[in-house]
Amino acid sequence: MLHAIFLPMAIGFTIFISGMKLMELALHRLAGPYLQQILYRSTATPIHGLAVGTATTAFLQSSTAVTVIAIGLVNAGLLTFPRTLGIILGSNIGTCLTTELIGLSLNKLAAPLLLLSLAGWLITVLLNELGLWPKMGSFRLLETLRSSAVALGGFSLLLAGMAMMQAIGPAVQESSLFHWFLDKSTSSLWWGLAAGAALTAIVHSSAAVIGIIMGFASIGAMPLELGVAVVLGANVGTCATALLASFSGSRSGQYVAWSHTILNAGGALLFMPFLGELATASGWLAHSPASQIAHAQTIFNILSSLIALPFCYLPAFRKLPV
């Protein structure tokens, strides 16, 4: 079990997280100088905040990063809590881009994309070292190209790590622990919700957990309804990082983290009785079991945010002085 499951899982997870963080840092470097201004100027209403939160999260590829940034802005007094409500809703929608890309089964492109990113990065380094770039354009453009190459490299590592983690599916399928989990889940899909929440809280990456579930679904090792239940749990578990980030901050910052938690936990509780319908709806647009899991995540997050959006306009929220 050590060599067949845990070692490949650990290596694949390390590569996946490294790629995700590398991509996140590179994209944050591209958008960083403008991010705070965009969040401040474009969140006057919840619907504006939802649009900005969606676009920002889709660009940064991390709802946790956007939520933590919002908490930091509130703690610093640069943003009020009511202005973050739309951002939180949008961050849940924007984060679906990662799982949708994984659902396209782009794992075979990992090596070519990595080589392309390395070539792009080396070209920018050589242009800078040889002093050729100042004659060709601005230094800002050079930094943009370099950060884009690094982001592409991070995405290729994400794909490579996901391929390694999904490759352990047959070995996991034969393990006694997995059979025990499936037996428990046949009596109640709440086991899937709890497993998704716990795993995501531990690894701090809902995309990694959902990607693994896609691998299980693609080989028929896990029923689709159980996979969707784990996806809902992963959305709940991702709130752990925001809660940890808010503990040492202001009361307003804690409100941001708790609103994120209430949105995800409330949405999961609302959709749990309709897992069959959610799996069926996602199947209408899917071309594979893996993409069906990804579409279920997208449908769940979009509907949860749209259902919660009218509540953000309640006077009780809009008049809060924090």
C-alpha atoms as one frame of an Amber mdcrd trajectory, in Angstrom:
protein
   0.000   0.000   0.000   2.888   2.380   0.762   4.447   2.079  -2.700   1.176
   1.677  -4.602  -0.861   4.447  -2.964   0.749   6.707  -0.364   4.089   7.403
  -2.067   2.662   8.240  -5.526  -0.118  10.200  -3.799   2.375  12.251  -1.779
   4.584  12.957  -4.792   1.634  13.817  -7.017   0.070  16.058  -4.376   3.385
  17.866  -3.824   3.754  18.522  -7.560   0.103  19.613  -7.815   0.299  22.073
  -4.910   3.672  23.390  -6.104   2.206  24.023  -9.540  -0.884  25.688  -8.118
   1.125  27.966  -5.822   3.591  28.804  -8.609   0.733  29.707 -10.926  -1.030
  31.669  -8.193   2.100  33.679  -7.313   2.881  34.432 -10.951  -0.670  35.551
 -11.700  -0.762  37.562  -8.482   2.427  39.307  -9.606   0.721  40.201 -12.875
  -2.453  41.502 -11.222  -1.087  42.548  -7.829  -0.510  46.260  -8.566  -4.115
  46.645  -9.726  -5.935  44.094  -7.591  -6.630  46.211  -4.519  -7.782  49.172
  -6.627 -10.122  46.936  -8.638 -11.638  45.372  -5.520 -12.120  48.782  -3.893
 -13.570  50.632  -6.885 -15.728  47.856  -8.303 -17.593  46.552  -5.264 -20.127
  49.302  -4.667 -22.992  46.807  -5.017 -23.145  43.029  -4.462 -23.734  42.356
  -8.173 -20.598  44.335  -9.046 -18.691  42.503  -6.343 -19.903  39.157  -7.701
 -18.631  39.993 -11.193 -15.265  41.236  -9.908 -14.904  38.286  -7.513 -15.634
  35.833 -10.325 -13.124  37.403 -12.719 -10.425  37.823 -10.064 -10.736  34.256
  -8.805 -10.777  32.830 -12.334  -7.546  34.752 -12.997  -5.792  33.884  -9.739
  -7.137  30.304  -9.769  -7.789  30.379  -6.014 -10.967  31.336  -4.182  -9.042
  31.044  -0.915  -6.502  33.615  -2.111  -9.240  36.102  -3.043 -11.053  35.524
   0.259  -7.858  36.027   2.264  -7.094  39.201   0.271 -10.596  40.489   1.064
 -10.064  39.711   4.769  -6.761  41.586   4.674  -8.342  44.631   3.022 -11.139
  44.684   5.609  -8.663  44.315   8.483  -6.661  47.225   7.053  -9.774  49.392
   6.826  -9.514  49.652   3.024 -12.754  47.771   2.441 -15.954  47.433   4.467
 -17.590  44.085   5.194 -20.760  44.785   3.113 -18.546  45.371   0.053 -17.029
  41.892   0.402 -20.339  40.025   0.197 -20.398  40.068  -3.598 -16.693  39.174
  -3.765 -17.316  36.045  -1.680 -20.158  34.959  -3.977 -18.064  35.582  -7.076
 -15.017  33.762  -5.716 -17.056  30.550  -5.504 -18.008  30.844  -9.169 -14.534
  31.790 -10.407 -12.869  28.851  -8.687 -14.798  26.435 -10.932 -12.461  27.266
 -13.822  -9.731  25.079 -12.301 -11.913  21.984 -12.018 -13.415  22.571 -15.463
  -9.911  22.655 -16.959  -9.022  19.452 -15.100 -12.231  17.888 -16.400 -11.047
  18.461 -19.978  -8.404  15.729 -19.412  -5.451  17.887 -20.481  -2.924  15.718
 -18.625  -1.143  14.740 -21.842  -0.289  18.400 -22.421   1.679  18.679 -19.155
   5.114  17.959 -20.679   4.698  20.154 -23.823   3.355  23.054 -21.744   6.250
  22.736 -19.295   8.787  22.816 -22.137   7.004  25.812 -23.672   7.028  27.682
 -20.356  10.730  26.946 -19.810  11.535  28.171 -23.329   9.556  31.369 -22.751
  11.227  31.998 -19.411  14.727  31.396 -20.832  14.070  33.768 -23.733  13.074
  36.588 -21.374  16.149  35.931 -19.202  18.498  35.986 -22.203  16.940  39.171
 -23.569  17.399  40.820 -20.190  20.968  39.547 -19.614  22.156  40.499 -23.097
  20.630  43.939 -22.767  18.554  43.523 -25.907  15.150  44.124 -24.383  15.428
  47.889 -23.688  15.876  48.350 -27.435  12.779  46.320 -28.188  10.214  47.571
 -25.681   9.396  48.385 -22.085  10.721  46.471 -19.099   7.144  46.037 -17.852
   6.297  43.969 -20.931   9.319  41.750 -20.259   8.122  41.103 -16.700   4.635
  40.326 -17.988   5.966  37.747 -20.435   8.176  36.188 -17.755   5.349  35.933
 -15.232   3.084  34.458 -17.921   5.716  31.800 -18.671   5.983  30.961 -14.965
   2.176  30.741 -14.675   2.090  28.371 -17.645   4.777  26.255 -15.997   2.731
  26.128 -12.804  -0.318  24.980 -14.757   1.723  22.206 -16.406   2.925  21.008
 -12.992  -0.679  21.083 -11.767  -1.663  18.785 -14.646   1.299  16.473 -14.026
   0.553  16.185 -10.307  -3.118  15.535 -10.997  -2.195  12.747 -13.441  -0.055
  11.076 -10.764  -2.782  11.305  -8.133  -5.443   9.968 -10.492  -3.178   7.062
 -11.509  -3.506   5.512  -8.036  -7.244   5.013  -8.590  -7.070   1.244  -9.319
  -4.874   0.620  -6.249  -7.206   2.652  -4.010 -10.195   0.802  -5.451  -8.731
  -2.492  -4.199  -7.947  -1.250  -0.665 -10.038  -2.359   2.299 -10.387   1.216
   3.585 -11.957   2.343   0.328 -14.393  -0.588   0.402 -15.327   0.361   3.972
 -15.967   3.939   2.872 -18.149   2.798  -0.049 -20.129   0.506   2.243 -20.774
   3.347   4.670 -21.748   5.664   1.828 -24.350   3.270   0.494 -26.309   3.792
   3.690 -25.805   7.571   3.743 -24.234   9.999   1.267 -23.473  12.286   4.215
 -20.299  10.206   4.614 -19.173  11.587   1.267 -19.903  15.150   2.357 -17.947
  14.640   5.591 -15.025  13.007   3.771 -14.796  15.855   1.253 -14.891  18.502
   3.983 -12.281  16.750   6.139  -9.848  16.026   3.304 -10.057  19.576   1.935
  -9.579  21.110   5.387  -6.447  18.970   5.825  -4.822  19.565   2.422  -6.145
  23.151   1.950  -7.057  22.509  -1.686 -10.554  21.695  -2.881  -9.257  21.430
  -6.461  -6.904  18.601  -5.460  -9.665  16.665  -3.697 -12.145  17.168  -6.536
  -9.491  16.187  -9.085  -8.892  12.903  -7.280 -12.641  12.232  -7.229 -12.705
  12.860 -10.983 -10.074  10.163 -11.371 -12.139   7.705  -9.321 -15.274   8.530
 -11.300 -13.490   8.122 -14.648 -12.542   4.496 -13.866 -15.914   3.677 -12.328
 -14.496   3.272  -8.812 -16.970   5.709  -7.253 -20.688   6.265  -7.913 -21.379
   9.682  -9.396 -23.809  10.711  -6.649 -21.179   9.908  -4.026 -18.621  11.885
  -6.025 -20.964  14.883  -6.093 -21.432  14.576  -2.317 -17.646  14.697  -1.859
 -17.543  17.787  -4.108 -20.085  19.547  -1.881 -18.004  18.603   1.149 -14.857
  19.942  -0.516 -16.544  23.337  -0.874 -17.240  23.313   2.872 -13.706  22.222
   3.755 -12.106  25.014   1.747 -13.472  27.515   4.290 -10.983  26.299   6.906
  -8.134  28.398   5.495 -10.200  31.599   5.515 -11.308  30.962   9.093  -7.707
  30.430  10.196  -6.642  33.623   8.423  -9.345  35.659  10.186  -8.737  34.577
  13.789  -6.075  37.181  14.533  -7.837  39.957  12.614 -10.638  42.388  13.290
 -14.262  41.524  13.858 -15.046  42.720  10.333 -12.460  40.352   8.880 -14.002
  37.488  10.838 -17.386  38.395   9.370 -15.903  37.927   5.887 -14.610  34.445
   6.749 -17.874  33.413   8.372 -19.947  34.663   5.441 -17.792  32.487   3.180
 -18.396  29.518   5.496 -22.145  30.109   5.739 -22.427  30.341   1.950 -20.646
  27.032   1.333 -22.073  25.097   4.281 -25.582  26.435   3.666 -25.356  25.603
  -0.033 -24.167  22.066   0.726 -27.040  21.486   3.175 -29.506  22.891   0.647
 -28.336  20.673  -2.220 -27.714  17.430  -0.321 -31.341  16.224  -0.758 -31.036
  16.881  -4.520 -27.765  15.067  -5.287 -29.463  12.833  -7.856 -30.919  15.814
  -9.708 -27.581  17.656  -9.555 -25.748  14.625 -10.979 -28.360  14.282 -13.744
 -28.206  17.980 -14.667 -24.408  17.924 -14.852 -24.595  14.821 -17.040 -26.534
  16.707 -19.730 -23.440  18.766 -20.577 -20.755  16.202 -19.781 -18.732  14.064
 -22.170 -17.162  11.903 -19.445 -17.658  11.045 -15.755 -14.770  13.369 -14.839
 -16.342  16.324 -16.656 -19.676  15.461 -15.020 -18.083  15.916 -11.591 -16.593
  19.238 -12.745 -19.954  20.430 -14.093 -21.677  19.455 -10.836 -19.204  21.677
  -8.968 -19.894  24.560 -11.369 -23.691  24.223 -11.229 -23.631  23.996  -7.438
 -21.475  27.099  -6.985 -23.360  29.212  -9.526 -26.776  28.343  -8.100 -25.605
  28.806  -4.494 -24.228  32.264  -5.279 -27.301  33.343  -7.235 -29.631  32.129
  -4.469 -27.610  34.031  -1.855 -27.216  37.223  -3.944 -30.631  38.798  -3.070
 -29.869  38.431   0.661 -26.807  40.655   0.204 -29.152  43.556  -0.571 -30.960
  43.308   2.768 -30.731  46.579   4.733 -29.379  44.668   7.727 -26.211  43.931
   5.720 -25.955  47.102   3.683 -26.151  49.360   6.769 -23.496  47.573   8.795
 -20.873  50.119   9.875 -18.026  47.583   9.712
